[in-house]
């Protein structure tokens, strides 16, 4: 199925608005000019700009909002889509009890394997990427990420 750019753009703008509303109560970090709302806010502004451009392009082309297409007729593409959705749902459910490090590494490794990355590389990249992301958010941006089962090893 093909979706008109105007629909995708409108969805991006709605998502950006939700992000901006959600980050309003984020506290500022004492002694710093920025806080945990900075990057989500920047991303939201980018979503608004991109969404507006997509809406304009979609309206100009004058195509229907939805057109049947063949992309999901491919079993590989359909299962890739389902795998990404499943990974997101798994992260939402498992992040608190398992922690960011475990859940993030599992999600990334599973997706890398699904997309054809060799197992040793998939596991190594998933672990390294999760550690880098955790360090950036937890240490530099001071965003509290759940530790879950690794609470006693928290640094």
N, C-alpha and C positions, 0 to 999 in steps of 0.2 A: 504494500500500500504506500502510495506517495502522499505526503502531507504538504500542503501549501506552506511556503515560507512564512506567510502571515500568521498561520496558526502557531507555528513554532516560535515565532517572534513574540506573539502575545503571551505564550506560556512562559517564555524567558522573563518577560516584564513582570508577570504575576509572581514568578519565583523570586525575582529580585526584590519586589515589594515585601514579600513574606520574610526574606532574609533581613531586610532593613528594619522591619518591625521587630523581628526576633532579637536583633543585636542591640537594640536601644538600652536595655537594662545592664548590659555588660559594663563592669566597673573599669575605671581608669587605673592604671598601675601607678602607685605613688612614685614620683620622681622621674616619670617617663612621659614623653609627649604622645605616646600611642598605647593602646591596650589591646585586648583580645578581639575587639570589634573591628580593628583596622583592616585586616585582610578579607574577612567576609564582606565588609562594607565596600572595599575596592572591587571585589568580585561582583557584587551586586550592581555597582555602577557600570561595570563592563557588560553585565547581562542586560542592563537597560539600554545601553548604546547599541549593542548587537541586536537585541530584540527589536528596537525601533528601526534599524536598517533592514532587518528581515521582514518586518511588517510592510515597510515601504516597497521593498522588492516584490513581495508576494501580491500586494495590491496592484502594482504596475503590470505584472504579468497577466493578471486576470484569469488565472486557472481556477478550477474548482478547489474547494478546501481539501477534499480527499479524493484520490484516484487509486483504483486498484493497481497493484504492481506485483512484480514477481520476486522481490527480494526475499520474502519470507517463505517462498516455495522451496528454497534450498534448505535441506534439513540442517546443514552445518551452520548457516546463518541464524536459523530459528533457535537452535540449541545454544549458540553463542549468546543470543539475546536473553534466553531463559537463564543461562549461567550467570550473567551479569546481574540480573534481577535477584536471583537466588543469593548471590554473594552479598548484595546490599541488604536483603532481608536478614541474612545470617548475621551480618555485622550489627544491625540494629538490635537483634535479639541477644547476641552473645557478647557484645563489647563490655557490658558491666560485669557479668559473672566471670568471664575469661580474661578480660583486660584487653587494652588496645594492642599490645605487642603480640599476644597470641592470636587474637582474632584477625588483626591486620595481616600477619604473616600467613595465616591459613587461607584467608580470602585471596591474597595475591598469588600464593602458590597454586591454589586450585584454578584460578583463572589463567595463569601462565601455562599450566599443564593442559587445560582445555584448549588453549589457543595454539598448542603445538610446540611450546618451548621444552627442550630436553629436561628431564627430571633434575639432574644435579644443578643445572643453571637456574631452573625455575625456583628451586628451594633457596639457593644462594642469593639470587636477586631479591626474592621475596623477603628474606630475613634482613638483608642489608638495607633495602628500601624502607622497610618498617622501622628499623633502628634510626635511620636518617630522619624520616618523617617525625618519629617520636621525639628525637632530640630537638629538631627545629621547633616543634609546637610546644613541647613540655619545658625545655630549657630556655630557648631564646624568646619565644612569644608568651611563655608562662600560661599556656592553656592547659587546664587540668585534664589529663587523660586518665581513664580508668586503668588501674593496675590489675584488678581481678585476682587471679591465682598467684600472681607474682608480687603481691603487696609486700611481702617481707623482704623483697629484693629492691624495693623502690629506692631510687637515688635522687 
